[in-house]
Amino acid sequence: MRKEEKTYESKELLQRFSPYFKNYKFVLFMDLFCAALTTLCELILPLIMRYITNEGISNLAALSVNTIVRLGILYLLLRIIECAAGYYMADMGHVMGASIETDMRRDAYCHLQKLSDTYYNNTKVGQIMGRITNDLFDVTEFAHHCPEEFFIAGIKIVVSFIILTKVNVGLTVIIFLILPLMFFVCMKLNFRMKSVFRKQRSHIGELNARIEDSLLGHKVVKAFANEDVEKAKFEVDNSKFLDIKRVSYRYMSQFQIGVKVFDGLMYLSVLVAGGVFMVKEMISPGDLVAYMLYVTTLIATIRRIIEFAEQFQRGMTGIERFLQIMDADIEIFDEPDAKEMENPKGNIVFENVEFEYPDDHNQVFHSLNLEIKAGEKVAIVGPSGGGKTTLCNLIPRFYDVTKGNIYIDGENIKKFTLKSLRQNIGMVQQDVYLFSGTIYENIAYGKQGATKEEVMAAAQQAGAHEFIEKLKDGYDTYVGERGVKLSGGQKQRISIARVFLKNPPMIILDEATSALDNESEFAVAKSLAKLSEGRTTLTIAHRLSSIKNSDRILVLTEEGIVEEGNHESLLELKGIYHHFYMTANALK
């Protein structure tokens, strides 16, 4: 069963996110400095209007054209400064946000590389893709605007409060008593928005996973004429997403109406209370004009913060889903004293190995003991579910044993670095994965920095060179997503060429020919036989014809290794292997 994903308090999200600003401290400082400049420039206009209005009413003769021109020039300079600062904020501020997004995506990707098969068995690829792409898009705007918007709001509120208090204390108290109530209501609505945005993000990941699953399996869908079934499944998920969005828009509407109600309340307070104070000569007309302008600025600031709240919550949700990746446990890791594996011979020993899968605790092995000598060719057969593939996955540490130990050349495999351990093990699997790219790129994946001659030599050893040369673009042939443009046998030989290029001393062949036709199986079997020469080879096979020449054959069931020997000796036992062999012959 999949574990419930962790949720985070806003304080923790911000604490975990803030270190990403470390590499951009100067840009952040300049961004906030420019934000302060634009804010101060904006706050000076009401003072200019207050001066002109008061002078015009009380002493119009003293208000000369010269004075107005000077004030106009002052305001023009302020606007130039504001525009320059705003340009920096819009340019470098967004670049900073995009850089932080890039850093977070890099960290998430690197962490994903370290996670074990257990994580991928329980997490949909569509969800993972959504987290490191769409979710982090919102972080760009969040990283830029979050410190900027709150910094600007803080300056405007503090400076406005100081100036307005000097104008009229009573009216200022009325206005600033409304603000806390406004923030309280908005925070309540914000909490609802955060909850629904989290659901929205989670469900879009599920929707992506549904689409990916259906599109990748399009041949199966068409083969069973189940297009309508897939459409119905998609419609359910799509409609559910619409329902979630309906709720989110309802909360957003409540949010916006709440803002407008408080806007009107503040303007009404200034209009009524300010008008009464002016009639009673407690405030001058110029002061009331300045007051109204400052209140307009305050309302615009609060409205901007509230409008930013949606972006803020999207950003916080993106950070939360990012942290859920970063906090996924790394179950397979290098021990502190791990060393490089150098020139291994390939002697493999399982000593009292017990294993159960970490997620469902399904027990596979009980006190399994096995020794594979260096250079020996060992085959494993047995019923499905007996643990053949699991046994092979334990050697390169795709999973760690629950109890017991695995040794290579007398050294516990946990004493080797994962990279060096896996570099010395070559794997050819039934389900070949080719990366989207050319044949050349897929073979060269076996050895970084390989020359073209080495790639071609590996292809020749794998019996792939001949068919590659016959293709229109040869080694530059595009294989398509997951190698869909090639046949099963062609893909398998390319995967074998990849291992030839890697040239490891230990080979694991996991049902490498079971999905092939007879002609392809024969060609691939020849390549595999050549690949196995001089290497410790562990072969899992359902087709017993491919393992008759193995040095040793193991029969693995839920009880462990129940039969062991070469082909002839196991047939003489007339046990499980004999039954498999006779059944296979009967089906021919």
Helices and strands as residue ranges (DSSP letters): H 10-17, G 18-24, H 25-58, G 60-62, H 65-88, I 89-93, H 94-114, H 117-122, H 125-132, H 134-167, H 169-216, H 218-223, H 227-279, H 285-326, E 348-356, E 363-372, E 377-381, H 388-394, E 403-408, E 411-412, G 413-415, H 418-423, E 425-429, H 439-444, H 452-461, H 465-470, G 474-476, G 481-483, H 488-502, E 506-510, H 518-532, E 536-540, G 544-546, E 552-557, E 560-565, H 567-573, H 576-587
